């Protein structure tokens, strides 16, 4: 359009000069930003000085810089944190909020039958866990409405992994008298029933979307990601399952329970599906939570509470790994007859929002009683070197067996990958170990 008019007037001008003229006359059309501004340096808060302003880069990995932005995903915006080498421009590590790295997407959960012989555990049988159709289960997060943890799963190459209805993050395990197994998990949370060969008989969750369609109370859908039903016990008569939540649930929200030490215990009548709930108080808010529960009687159980630190670490040693005897017989049933999403409210607050003993007492709630029966950091003949004391079994003669979770011998390396899990005390890779301790009950 302009070329013909300018040609008639013998005006010759190139593209760049034309744009310069238009810009000088404020005639250029301003392009709309196609992204959201994520940086704001014009604020009243303190702005830290640039410590690298005059730094001359001479080699890679001389200076790392970090930034945070966001990604638009199918489930909404997710924050992305990056650490970049200023010299080579390589991304050294990254982390997406509400994400989980699945190091082995084809992992299939199994039950191992071991025999203790000459101080060693000998593997005798592997039972693969399968769905009702006989297909192998996996460890992937569940879809929405089936126990989704609101986390996006990625493989080691940063590729998104689709959720799976057959995913299970198995934690608690009990064997019934008929040889079948019950497993609790951290996703749903689910109570999954398997036959002696590992095939699913039933899967019970707060949504009624599992095999058999039975439910546990809706409030358990508020479990914190990766802090679900960590422990599972079965009463000596084989009639009742007792599930232990690892940490205070985000009920009604994470912020509302930041100072809470209130955990929930669920009892589930296997025949009728009838449930009860009880309040359990962690010793302090800094703990990771309760890692397992085992039955002594129909109302008395053993639990293990722990921090997330390594015993014997010289720089930041573990300070809390204790086994407690608890009693449900005098505790208040905090079940909600209406089965509301946040459970029964007390003065407009959820049980988790009551925070501690003072809050429970004011609401008229009696929690389960607790007494210490074993301190792993003081009562063993040698230093307990592990971070995760997570398994309990009670043998005849009051012999308590404590096992650790070795995380397959790997830990997050901070770069969306894995590194060997080294015990600070021994300088060796963490491995499963059983501790046999005679206790007084």
Secondary structure, 3 states (H helix, E strand, C coil): CHHHHHHHCCCCCCHHHHHHHHHHCCCCCCCCCCCCCCCCCCCCCCCCCCCCCCCCCCCCCCCEEEEEEEEEECCEEEEEEEEEECCCCCEEEEEECCEEECCCCCCCCEEEEEEEECCEEEEEEEEECECCCCCECECCCCCCCCCCCCCEEECCCCCEECCCCCECCEEEEEECCCCCEEEEECCCCCEEEECCCCEEEEEEECCCCCCCCCECCHHHHHCECCECEEEEEECCCCCEEEEEECCCCCCCCCHHHCCCCEEEEEEEECCCCCEEEEEEECCCCCCCEEEEEEECCCCEEEEEEECCCCCCCCCCCCCCEEEEEEECCCCCCCCCCCCCCCCCCECCECCHHHCCHHHHHHCCCCCCEEEEEEECCCCCCCCCCCCCEEEEEEECCCEEEEEECCHHHEEECCCCCEEECECCCCCCECCCCEEEEECCC
